[in-house]
Amino acid sequence: MTEQSQTHTTCWNGIDIEIEYYPTRFGGAISHVGVKSINPEGQPLPITSTGYRSHFVPVGTIEANEGDVVTQVTAWLDEAAQSPEWQEHLANAAQGDLFR
């Protein structure tokens, strides 16, 4: 089984992100999604404070959900952006922090 990746770029809330998707990894045992902020590089996202997230899902999960990894990652980001932690991050970023 070939472990070919797909690489996509999209913009989420003003942050350019790169999504790398491997339908199968490790001999077909699992699928892998990598999400990385690329502009600004390392920009926190609601799913990662470092700007990078590696996520494993069962093989076929992306395909069973309409097969569009970009739409699924965007929905994941939108859902995570509702968290109190992300809302606090946005408020702090808008206000600025004198102690950083």
N, C-alpha and C positions, 0 to 999 in steps of 0.2 A: 504494500500500500504506500503510495507516494505522499510525502509530507509537504505538499506545496502550500505556500502562504499566499494570502491576498493582503495587499496594503492599500488602505484608503485614507484620504484626508478629508476633513470636514471642519466646519467652524461651529463651536458650541458657545453661546453667550459671549461672543467676542474673543474666544480663545481657539486658536487653530490646534486641532488635535490630529494625531496619526493613530489609526487603528490597524493593527496587524492581526490577521486571523489565520490560524492553522486548523483546517477541518479535522485533521488527525495529527497527533503527536505520539511519540514513543511507541511506534509500531501499531498505531491505530487504537491505542488504549483510551485516549482522551482528546478533546479539542482545546485549543488555547486562544485566548483573546488578549492582546496587549494594547493598552491605551496609554498614549503619551502626549502631553502638551508640548507643542513645538514652537508656538509663537503666542505669547512669550514662552520661551523654553523653561521647563520646570515649574510652570504656573500651577499652583494647587487646583485640584478639581474636587468636586464633592465626593468622589470615590477614592481620592488619594491626596495626601498633603504634600507629596514629593513631585507630583506631576507625572508619575508612572504607576500603572497598575497592571499586574499580570493576573489573569483570571482563567481558571480551568473549568470547563463544563463537559458533561457527557457528550460523546460523539452523537451528532444528529440534532442537538438542541437548537442550534442556530437555524438549521434547515427546517425543523419542525415549526419554527416561529417565523414563517415567511421567508427565511433564508437571507434576509438583509441585515448583515452585521452592523452597518452604520446606523440604521433605524433602531436596532436593539440597544446599541451602546448609547445612543442619544436618549432613548427612553430611560435607560438605567441612570444616566447623569441627571435627567429631569427629575426622576423620583428621588434620588439621593440629595438633590438640591433643596428639597423640602425639609430636610432634617434641621433641627435646632442648631446643631454644630455648624452647618454650612451657612445658615442665616446669620449666626454670630460672626462667622468669618467675613461675610459680605459687609456687615455693619462695621466691623473693625477696619476693614480695608477702605471703606468709604470715609470713615472718620479719621483714620491715621492713628498710629500708635507711637507715642513719644518714647516708649521704653524698649523699643526693638533696636 
